[in-house]
Amino acid sequence: MLKTVAASLAIALLVAGSASAQDKPEKKAAAKPAAAATTAASSGEDRYVGYYYPKPASIETYESTMKAIDGVDRPQRVQFVTVISQGTLQSAYRVPYAVFVKGEKADKLIVVGLQAGELNTVYRERALLANMTTMARLSPFFQEHTVAEDATFFDLLKLLGFSSVTVTDGEKIAHQVIVK
């Protein structure tokens, strides 16, 4: 229940934040990543492999019919994931995974299992993503912007401008979904 509230709150904050972000003065450009990371990114390699997760054992592409919402950019995606993470940290029980965002555009969602054996198969990782679809469908934002019973968590990610989600057990395996 708390995760659903956190997701709804995150989406509400995202929508409110996208309107107010247009009124804020521009920030200075972010620091450039290290040369090695830039080389990896430009060569098509995933610069987060070996640091946040092992090389994905499976990669899928999800082609959404949704269009990204205009005005949603890095600060809104960071805020969205921060609120979700905050909800998991404040949960009455220990949530067995961490959620965070990476990438120059903060468009790469990463979910890392915190307990041995929790997300240790691609099927468990997909089940977690299916649960995230369930949580997303309960939010008023998702119901307003999609046909909630047909849309998925990946559609929500597309609306918010994410390019991928990677789920890992935090030890041996990772599953990645490229969102187009």
Residue frames as a rotation matrix with the C-alpha (Angstrom) as fourth column:
MET 1
0.566 0.825 0.000 0.00
0.825 -0.566 0.000 0.00
0.000 0.000 -1.000 0.00
LEU 2
0.474 -0.450 -0.757 2.75
0.163 -0.800 0.578 2.46
-0.865 -0.397 -0.306 0.94
LYS 3
-0.622 -0.729 0.284 4.56
0.398 0.017 0.917 1.78
-0.674 0.684 0.280 -2.32
THR 4
-0.112 0.680 0.724 1.37
0.977 -0.055 0.204 2.57
0.178 0.731 -0.659 -4.22
VAL 5
0.818 0.373 -0.437 1.00
0.493 -0.847 0.199 5.83
-0.296 -0.378 -0.877 -2.31
ALA 6
0.020 -0.903 -0.428 4.66
0.135 -0.422 0.896 6.63
-0.991 -0.076 0.114 -2.95
ALA 7
-0.634 -0.232 0.737 4.24
0.716 0.184 0.674 5.95
-0.292 0.955 0.049 -6.66
SER 8
0.349 0.845 0.405 1.10
0.907 -0.413 0.080 8.11
0.235 0.339 -0.911 -6.84
LEU 9
0.742 -0.141 -0.656 2.82
0.278 -0.825 0.492 10.86
-0.610 -0.547 -0.573 -4.88
ALA 10
-0.343 -0.939 0.035 5.90
0.349 -0.093 0.932 10.62
-0.872 0.332 0.360 -7.09
ILE 11
-0.415 0.262 0.871 3.76
0.904 0.014 0.426 10.97
0.100 0.965 -0.243 -10.20
ALA 12
0.705 0.707 -0.052 1.82
0.705 -0.693 0.150 13.90
0.070 -0.142 -0.987 -8.72
LEU 13
0.437 -0.638 -0.634 5.07
0.161 -0.638 0.753 15.62
-0.885 -0.431 -0.176 -7.76
LEU 14
-0.523 -0.634 0.570 6.44
0.644 0.145 0.752 14.93
-0.559 0.760 0.332 -11.21
VAL 15
0.061 0.643 0.764 3.48
0.940 -0.295 0.173 16.63
0.336 0.707 -0.622 -12.87
ALA 16
0.909 0.249 -0.334 3.63
0.376 -0.837 0.398 19.59
-0.180 -0.488 -0.854 -10.46
GLY 17
0.169 -0.948 -0.270 7.40
0.270 -0.219 0.938 19.76
-0.948 -0.232 0.218 -10.85
SER 18
-0.357 -0.321 0.877 7.27
0.909 0.097 0.405 19.85
-0.215 0.942 0.257 -14.64
ALA 19
0.592 0.612 0.524 5.11
0.686 -0.724 0.069 22.98
0.422 0.319 -0.849 -14.54
SER 20
0.934 -0.229 -0.275 7.27
0.025 -0.725 0.688 24.77
-0.357 -0.650 -0.671 -11.98
ALA 21
0.106 -0.960 0.258 10.54
0.635 0.265 0.725 23.71
-0.765 0.087 0.638 -13.63
GLN 22
0.162 0.001 0.987 9.70
0.937 -0.312 -0.153 25.87
0.308 0.950 -0.051 -16.61
ASP 23
0.889 0.251 0.383 9.75
0.138 -0.944 0.300 28.94
0.436 -0.214 -0.874 -14.36
LYS 24
0.720 -0.667 -0.192 13.12
0.282 0.029 0.959 28.18
-0.634 -0.745 0.209 -12.76
PRO 25
0.539 -0.620 -0.570 16.32
-0.813 -0.560 -0.159 29.75
-0.221 0.549 -0.806 -14.09
GLU 26
0.779 -0.298 -0.552 18.61
-0.117 0.796 -0.594 27.41
0.617 0.527 0.585 -15.97
LYS 27
0.809 -0.559 0.182 21.27
-0.075 0.209 0.975 25.66
-0.583 -0.802 0.127 -13.94
LYS 28
0.040 -0.891 -0.452 24.90
-0.939 -0.189 0.289 25.43
-0.343 0.413 -0.844 -14.92
ALA 29
0.426 0.055 -0.903 25.83
-0.615 0.750 -0.245 22.48
0.664 0.659 0.353 -17.09
ALA 30
0.942 -0.047 0.331 26.56
-0.223 0.650 0.727 19.31
-0.249 -0.759 0.602 -15.16
ALA 31
0.011 -0.998 0.056 30.13
-0.755 0.029 0.655 18.11
-0.656 -0.049 -0.753 -14.83
LYS 32
0.316 0.022 -0.948 31.27
-0.837 0.477 -0.268 15.89
0.446 0.879 0.169 -17.65
PRO 33
0.968 0.025 0.250 31.75
-0.148 0.862 0.486 12.20
-0.203 -0.507 0.838 -16.87
ALA 34
0.152 -0.971 0.183 35.23
-0.308 0.130 0.943 10.73
-0.939 -0.199 -0.279 -16.64
ALA 35
-0.209 -0.326 -0.922 37.00
-0.957 -0.126 0.261 10.07
-0.201 0.937 -0.286 -19.94
ALA 36
-0.980 -0.178 0.089 36.72
-0.164 0.976 0.142 6.30
-0.112 0.124 -0.986 -19.56
ALA 37
-0.329 0.935 0.132 32.98
0.370 0.257 -0.893 6.56
-0.869 -0.245 -0.430 -19.03
THR 38
0.229 0.371 -0.900 32.63
-0.619 -0.657 -0.429 8.86
-0.751 0.656 0.079 -22.04
THR 39
-0.621 -0.526 -0.581 34.56
-0.784 0.396 0.479 6.37
-0.022 0.753 -0.658 -24.19
ALA 40
-0.894 0.334 0.299 32.36
0.251 0.926 -0.283 3.50
-0.371 -0.178 -0.911 -23.01
ALA 41
0.007 0.965 -0.263 29.19
0.140 -0.262 -0.955 5.50
-0.990 -0.030 -0.137 -23.66
SER 42
0.130 0.024 -0.991 30.30
-0.830 -0.545 -0.122 6.60
-0.543 0.838 -0.051 -27.12
SER 43
-0.795 -0.467 -0.386 31.29
-0.603 0.674 0.427 3.05
0.061 0.573 -0.817 -28.11
GLY 44
0.005 0.909 -0.417 27.80
-0.619 0.331 0.712 1.78
0.785 0.255 0.564 -27.21
GLU 45
-0.542 -0.250 -0.802 28.96
0.397 0.765 -0.507 -0.03
0.740 -0.593 -0.316 -24.07
ASP 46
0.651 0.756 0.066 26.89
0.199 -0.254 0.947 0.16
0.733 -0.603 -0.316 -20.92
ARG 47
-0.209 -0.847 0.490 29.06
-0.284 -0.427 -0.859 2.14
0.936 -0.319 -0.151 -18.50
TYR 48
0.145 0.345 0.927 27.15
-0.975 -0.112 0.194 0.81
0.171 -0.932 0.321 -15.48
VAL 49
0.843 0.054 -0.536 27.99
-0.081 0.996 -0.027 -2.86
0.532 0.066 0.844 -16.15
GLY 50
0.050 -0.852 -0.521 30.40
0.621 0.435 -0.652 -4.06
0.782 -0.291 0.551 -13.50
TYR 51
-0.861 -0.309 0.403 29.61
-0.082 -0.699 -0.711 -1.18
0.501 -0.645 0.577 -11.15
TYR 52
-0.415 0.800 0.433 25.87
-0.899 -0.286 -0.332 -1.25
-0.141 -0.527 0.838 -10.46
TYR 53
0.604 0.635 0.482 25.04
-0.493 0.773 -0.399 -4.58
-0.626 0.003 0.780 -12.06
PRO 54
-0.375 -0.698 0.610 26.61
0.128 0.612 0.780 -7.45
-0.918 0.371 -0.140 -14.01
LYS 55
-0.885 0.058 -0.463 26.29
-0.463 -0.224 0.858 -7.60
-0.053 0.973 0.225 -17.78
PRO 56
0.017 0.981 0.194 22.58
-0.865 0.112 -0.490 -8.26
-0.502 -0.160 0.850 -18.46
ALA 57
-0.727 -0.186 0.661 21.93
0.008 0.960 0.279 -11.92
-0.687 0.208 -0.696 -19.23
SER 58
-0.215 0.720 0.660 18.77
0.968 0.248 0.045 -10.88
-0.131 0.649 -0.750 -21.07
ILE 59
-0.805 0.015 -0.593 17.84
-0.056 -0.997 0.051 -7.69
-0.591 0.075 0.803 -22.88
GLU 60
-0.133 0.839 0.528 14.37
0.943 0.271 -0.193 -6.96
-0.305 0.473 -0.827 -24.20
THR 61
-0.996 -0.032 0.082 13.01
0.057 -0.941 0.335 -4.02
0.066 0.338 0.939 -26.15
TYR 62
-0.209 0.966 -0.149 9.59
0.812 0.087 -0.577 -2.66
-0.544 -0.242 -0.803 -25.29
GLU 63
-0.899 -0.011 0.437 8.03
0.317 -0.703 0.636 -0.46
0.301 0.711 0.636 -27.97
SER 64
-0.447 0.735 -0.510 5.43
0.561 -0.214 -0.800 1.75
-0.697 -0.644 -0.317 -26.37
THR 65
-0.110 0.510 0.853 2.68
0.907 -0.300 0.296 3.50
0.407 0.806 -0.429 -28.27
MET 66
0.674 0.329 -0.662 2.88
0.652 -0.687 0.322 6.32
-0.349 -0.648 -0.677 -25.69
LYS 67
0.313 -0.568 0.761 4.51
0.405 -0.645 -0.648 9.64
0.859 0.511 0.028 -26.38
ALA 68
-0.454 -0.550 -0.700 6.82
0.879 -0.147 -0.454 11.15
0.147 -0.822 0.550 -23.77
ILE 69
0.641 0.704 -0.307 5.22
0.758 -0.644 0.104 14.06
-0.124 -0.299 -0.946 -21.95
ASP 70
0.230 -0.524 0.820 6.59
0.423 -0.705 -0.569 17.43
0.876 0.478 0.059 -23.05
GLY 71
0.363 -0.154 0.919 8.60
-0.581 -0.808 0.094 19.22
0.728 -0.568 -0.383 -20.39
VAL 72
0.963 -0.110 0.246 9.58
-0.134 0.599 0.790 16.12
-0.235 -0.793 0.562 -18.42
ASP 73
0.472 -0.869 -0.149 13.33
-0.353 -0.031 -0.935 16.15
0.808 0.494 -0.321 -18.11
ARG 74
-0.326 -0.760 -0.562 16.18
0.188 0.530 -0.827 15.13
0.927 -0.375 -0.030 -15.83
PRO 75
-0.849 -0.054 0.526 15.03
-0.466 -0.394 -0.793 16.94
0.250 -0.918 0.309 -12.64
GLN 76
0.125 0.974 0.186 11.53
-0.988 0.104 0.118 15.45
0.096 -0.199 0.975 -12.87
ARG 77
0.474 -0.008 -0.881 12.83
-0.193 0.975 -0.113 11.91
0.859 0.223 0.460 -13.43
VAL 78
-0.641 -0.746 -0.182 15.23
0.089 0.163 -0.983 12.28
0.762 -0.646 -0.038 -10.49
GLN 79
-0.627 0.476 0.616 12.41
-0.776 -0.450 -0.441 13.62
0.068 -0.755 0.652 -8.32
PHE 80
0.414 0.809 -0.417 10.10
-0.781 0.551 0.293 10.78
0.467 0.205 0.860 -9.38
VAL 81
0.238 -0.400 -0.885 12.62
0.171 0.914 -0.367 8.10
0.956 -0.064 0.286 -8.43
THR 82
-0.793 -0.531 0.300 13.63
-0.150 -0.307 -0.940 9.93
0.591 -0.790 0.163 -5.25
VAL 83
-0.214 0.800 0.560 10.05
-0.973 -0.227 -0.047 9.90
0.089 -0.555 0.827 -4.00
ILE 84
0.648 0.399 -0.649 9.66
-0.406 0.902 0.149 6.22
0.644 0.167 0.746 -4.85
SER 85
-0.202 -0.821 -0.534 12.93
0.251 0.483 -0.839 5.43
0.947 -0.303 0.108 -3.05
GLN 86
-0.748 -0.021 0.663 11.85
-0.550 -0.538 -0.638 7.49
0.370 -0.842 0.391 -0.08
GLY 87
0.301 0.945 0.129 8.61
-0.915 0.248 0.319 5.50
0.269 -0.214 0.939 0.09
THR 88
0.537 -0.150 -0.830 10.51
0.041 0.988 -0.152 2.21
0.843 0.048 0.537 0.12
LEU 89
-0.567 -0.822 -0.047 12.89
0.139 -0.040 -0.990 3.47
0.812 -0.568 0.137 2.81
GLN 90
-0.686 0.370 0.627 9.98
-0.714 -0.510 -0.480 4.60
0.142 -0.777 0.613 5.00
SER 91
0.047 0.726 -0.686 8.05
-0.428 0.635 0.643 1.38
0.903 0.263 0.341 4.56
ALA 92
0.504 0.253 0.826 6.93
-0.864 0.158 0.478 -0.50
-0.010 -0.954 0.298 7.66
TYR 93
0.787 -0.298 0.541 8.79
0.186 0.949 0.253 -3.53
-0.589 -0.098 0.802 6.33
ARG 94
-0.186 -0.945 -0.270 12.18
-0.242 -0.222 0.945 -3.93
-0.952 0.241 -0.187 4.69
VAL 95
0.849 0.394 -0.352 11.79
-0.404 0.054 -0.913 -3.57
-0.341 0.918 0.205 0.93
PRO 96
0.480 -0.683 0.550 14.20
0.345 0.724 0.597 -6.05
-0.807 -0.097 0.583 -0.68
TYR 97
0.097 -0.475 0.874 15.40
0.991 -0.037 -0.131 -3.74
0.095 0.879 0.467 -3.46
ALA 98
-0.199 -0.222 -0.954 16.75
0.302 -0.941 0.155 -0.25
-0.932 -0.257 0.255 -4.10
VAL 99
0.483 0.398 0.780 15.53
0.872 -0.134 -0.471 1.96
-0.083 0.907 -0.412 -6.94
PHE 100
0.090 -0.457 -0.885 17.64
0.159 -0.870 0.466 4.74
-0.983 -0.183 -0.006 -8.41
VAL 101
0.939 0.270 0.215 18.33
0.275 -0.209 -0.939 6.58
-0.208 0.940 -0.270 -11.64
LYS 102
-0.060 -0.988 -0.141 21.51
0.335 -0.153 0.930 7.10
-0.940 0.008 0.341 -13.62
GLY 103
0.019 -0.057 0.998 22.62
1.000 0.013 -0.019 8.60
-0.012 0.998 0.057 -16.90
GLU 104
-0.905 -0.422 0.049 23.38
0.425 -0.900 0.093 12.11
0.005 0.105 0.994 -18.06
LYS 105
-0.572 0.779 0.257 19.65
-0.399 -0.538 0.743 12.58
0.717 0.322 0.618 -18.68
ALA 106
-0.739 0.267 0.619 18.65
-0.533 0.331 -0.779 10.46
-0.413 -0.905 -0.103 -15.64
ASP 107
0.121 0.809 -0.575 16.84
-0.990 0.139 -0.012 8.21
0.070 0.571 0.818 -18.10
LYS 108
-0.268 -0.266 -0.926 18.16
-0.241 0.949 -0.203 4.85
0.933 0.168 -0.318 -16.90
LEU 109
0.462 0.507 0.728 16.17
-0.855 0.038 0.517 3.31
0.234 -0.861 0.451 -14.06
ILE 110
-0.432 -0.655 -0.620 18.06
-0.320 0.754 -0.574 0.72
0.844 -0.049 -0.535 -12.01
VAL 111
0.633 0.605 0.482 16.55
-0.722 0.239 0.649 -1.70
0.278 -0.759 0.589 -9.49
VAL 112
-0.368 -0.849 -0.379 19.01
-0.484 0.522 -0.702 -3.66
0.794 -0.075 -0.603 -7.34
GLY 113
0.640 0.547 -0.540 18.04
0.101 0.637 0.764 -6.53
0.762 -0.543 0.353 -5.07
LEU 114
0.076 -0.581 0.810 19.30
-0.827 -0.490 -0.274 -6.12
0.556 -0.650 -0.518 -1.52
GLN 115
0.252 0.067 0.965 18.70
-0.753 0.640 0.152 -9.66
-0.608 -0.765 0.212 -0.29
ALA 116
-0.802 -0.581 -0.143 20.37
-0.559 0.644 0.522 -12.81
-0.211 0.499 -0.841 -1.53
GLY 117
-0.863 0.395 0.314 17.99
0.436 0.897 0.070 -14.96
-0.254 0.198 -0.947 -3.54
GLU 118
-0.170 0.868 -0.466 15.24
0.097 -0.456 -0.885 -12.33
-0.981 -0.196 -0.007 -3.99
LEU 119
0.663 0.378 -0.647 15.75
-0.521 -0.387 -0.760 -11.38
-0.538 0.841 -0.060 -7.65
ASN 120
-0.243 -0.931 0.271 17.98
-0.508 0.360 0.782 -14.23
-0.826 0.053 -0.561 -8.72
THR 121
-0.448 0.111 0.887 16.08
0.715 0.641 0.280 -15.31
-0.538 0.760 -0.366 -11.85
VAL 122
-0.986 0.109 0.124 14.82
0.010 -0.708 0.706 -13.39
0.165 0.698 0.697 -14.84
TYR 123
-0.252 0.956 -0.152 11.32
0.544 0.270 0.794 -14.60
0.800 0.117 -0.588 -13.91
ARG 124
0.114 0.225 -0.968 11.51
0.970 -0.238 0.059 -12.97
-0.217 -0.945 -0.245 -10.47
GLU 125
-0.785 -0.440 -0.437 12.86
0.326 -0.892 0.313 -9.80
-0.527 0.103 0.843 -12.05
ARG 126
-0.804 0.559 0.203 9.97
0.074 -0.244 0.967 -9.75
0.590 0.793 0.154 -14.53
ALA 127
0.016 0.824 -0.567 7.54
0.870 0.268 0.414 -10.42
0.493 -0.500 -0.713 -11.67
LEU 128
-0.314 -0.197 -0.929 8.85
0.724 -0.683 -0.099 -7.32
-0.615 -0.703 0.357 -9.87
LEU 129
-0.991 -0.047 -0.128 8.31
-0.051 -0.745 0.665 -5.30
-0.127 0.666 0.735 -13.04
ALA 130
-0.447 0.892 -0.060 4.78
0.415 0.266 0.870 -6.73
0.792 0.364 -0.489 -13.29
ASN 131
0.033 0.413 -0.910 4.14
0.995 -0.101 -0.010 -5.59
-0.096 -0.905 -0.414 -9.70
MET 132
-0.714 -0.342 -0.611 5.33
0.310 -0.937 0.162 -2.14
-0.628 -0.074 0.775 -10.71
THR 133
-0.831 0.524 0.185 2.72
0.087 -0.206 0.975 -2.19
0.549 0.826 0.125 -13.48
THR 134
-0.024 0.852 -0.522 0.08
0.850 0.293 0.438 -2.94
0.526 -0.433 -0.732 -10.87
MET 135
-0.192 -0.119 -0.974 1.24
0.794 -0.603 -0.083 -0.03
-0.577 -0.789 0.210 -8.71
ALA 136
-0.962 -0.224 -0.157 1.33
0.087 -0.795 0.600 2.31
-0.259 0.563 0.785 -11.70
ARG 137
-0.608 0.782 0.138 -2.21
0.393 0.145 0.908 1.36
0.690 0.606 -0.395 -12.77
LEU 138
0.076 0.643 -0.762 -3.56
0.994 0.010 0.108 2.47
0.077 -0.766 -0.639 -9.40
SER 139
-0.623 -0.395 -0.675 -2.25
0.526 -0.851 0.013 6.01
-0.579 -0.347 0.738 -9.74
PRO 140
0.453 0.828 -0.330 -4.59
0.335 -0.501 -0.798 8.79
-0.826 0.251 -0.504 -10.90
PHE 141
-0.029 -0.560 -0.828 -1.86
-0.669 -0.604 0.432 10.08
-0.742 0.567 -0.358 -13.23
PHE 142
-0.911 -0.349 0.220 -1.61
-0.120 0.735 0.668 6.75
-0.394 0.582 -0.711 -15.04
GLN 143
-0.270 0.899 0.346 -5.39
0.754 0.421 -0.504 6.48
-0.599 0.125 -0.791 -15.30
GLU 144
0.472 0.433 -0.768 -5.60
-0.027 -0.864 -0.503 9.98
-0.881 0.259 -0.396 -16.81
HIS 145
0.031 -0.615 -0.788 -2.81
-0.839 -0.445 0.314 9.50
-0.544 0.651 -0.530 -19.37
THR 146
-0.884 -0.341 -0.320 -3.36
-0.460 0.758 0.463 5.89
0.084 0.556 -0.827 -20.46
VAL 147
0.408 0.857 -0.316 -5.91
-0.629 0.514 0.583 3.16
0.662 -0.040 0.748 -20.76
ALA 148
0.018 -0.553 0.833 -4.79
-0.999 0.022 0.036 1.83
-0.039 -0.833 -0.552 -17.40
GLU 149
0.546 0.223 0.808 -5.86
-0.373 0.928 -0.004 -1.77
-0.750 -0.300 0.590 -17.89
ASP 150
0.958 -0.201 0.206 -3.85
0.278 0.463 -0.841 -1.99
0.074 0.863 0.500 -21.14
ALA 151
0.537 -0.787 0.304 -0.78
-0.463 -0.576 -0.673 0.08
0.705 0.221 -0.674 -20.29
THR 152
0.607 -0.437 -0.664 2.27
0.661 0.741 0.116 -1.21
0.442 -0.509 0.738 -18.43
PHE 153
0.631 -0.514 -0.582 5.00
0.366 -0.464 0.807 0.13
-0.684 -0.722 -0.104 -16.17
PHE 154
-0.400 -0.802 0.443 7.12
0.782 -0.048 0.621 0.40
-0.477 0.595 0.647 -19.32
ASP 155
0.112 0.529 0.842 4.50
0.807 -0.543 0.234 2.75
0.580 0.653 -0.487 -20.80
LEU 156
0.931 0.173 -0.322 4.80
0.350 -0.677 0.648 4.90
-0.106 -0.715 -0.691 -17.67
LEU 157
0.092 -0.976 -0.195 8.56
0.527 -0.119 0.841 4.95
-0.845 -0.180 0.504 -18.13
LYS 158
-0.389 -0.173 0.905 8.06
0.914 -0.194 0.356 6.06
0.114 0.966 0.234 -21.75
LEU 159
0.636 0.701 0.322 5.69
0.621 -0.713 0.324 8.86
0.457 -0.006 -0.889 -20.64
LEU 160
0.899 -0.293 -0.326 8.38
0.117 -0.557 0.822 10.06
-0.422 -0.777 -0.466 -18.24
GLY 161
0.757 -0.580 -0.300 11.19
-0.605 -0.449 -0.658 9.86
0.247 0.680 -0.691 -20.80
PHE 162
0.219 -0.691 0.689 13.12
-0.528 0.510 0.680 6.87
-0.821 -0.512 -0.253 -19.44
SER 163
0.130 -0.253 -0.959 15.14
-0.966 0.187 -0.181 4.89
0.225 0.949 -0.220 -22.00
SER 164
-0.175 -0.213 -0.961 15.71
-0.135 0.972 -0.191 1.71
0.975 0.096 -0.199 -19.98
VAL 165
0.532 0.201 0.822 15.16
-0.845 0.058 0.532 -0.19
0.059 -0.978 0.200 -16.77
THR 166
-0.186 -0.656 -0.732 17.68
-0.337 0.742 -0.580 -2.70
0.923 0.138 -0.359 -15.47
VAL 167
0.719 0.408 0.563 16.82
-0.680 0.247 0.690 -5.13
0.143 -0.879 0.455 -12.68
THR 168
-0.127 -0.824 -0.552 19.55
-0.369 0.555 -0.745 -7.10
0.921 0.109 -0.375 -10.94
ASP 169
0.716 0.294 -0.633 19.88
0.395 0.576 0.715 -9.43
0.575 -0.763 0.296 -8.00
GLY 170
0.806 -0.459 0.373 22.87
-0.584 -0.720 0.375 -7.35
0.097 -0.520 -0.849 -6.96
GLU 171
0.272 -0.714 0.645 25.20
-0.408 0.522 0.749 -10.27
-0.872 -0.467 -0.149 -7.41
LYS 172
-0.481 -0.540 0.690 25.11
0.196 0.701 0.686 -12.45
-0.854 0.466 -0.231 -10.51
ILE 173
-0.430 0.383 0.817 22.36
0.901 0.241 0.361 -11.62
-0.059 0.891 -0.449 -12.98
ALA 174
-0.579 0.336 -0.743 20.68
-0.147 -0.939 -0.310 -8.63
-0.802 -0.071 0.593 -14.56
HIS 175
-0.171 0.625 0.762 17.73
0.957 0.290 -0.023 -8.19
-0.235 0.725 -0.647 -16.90
GLN 176
-0.729 -0.142 -0.670 17.37
0.060 -0.988 0.144 -5.02
-0.682 0.065 0.728 -18.96
VAL 177
0.192 0.811 0.553 14.42
0.903 0.075 -0.423 -3.59
-0.384 0.580 -0.718 -20.84
ILE 178
-0.916 -0.400 -0.041 15.07
0.327 -0.800 0.504 -0.91
-0.235 0.448 0.863 -23.45
VAL 179
0.046 0.976 -0.211 12.05
0.620 -0.194 -0.761 1.40
-0.784 -0.096 -0.614 -23.69
LYS 180
-0.932 -0.309 0.189 11.31
0.327 -0.494 0.806 2.88
-0.156 0.813 0.561 -27.10
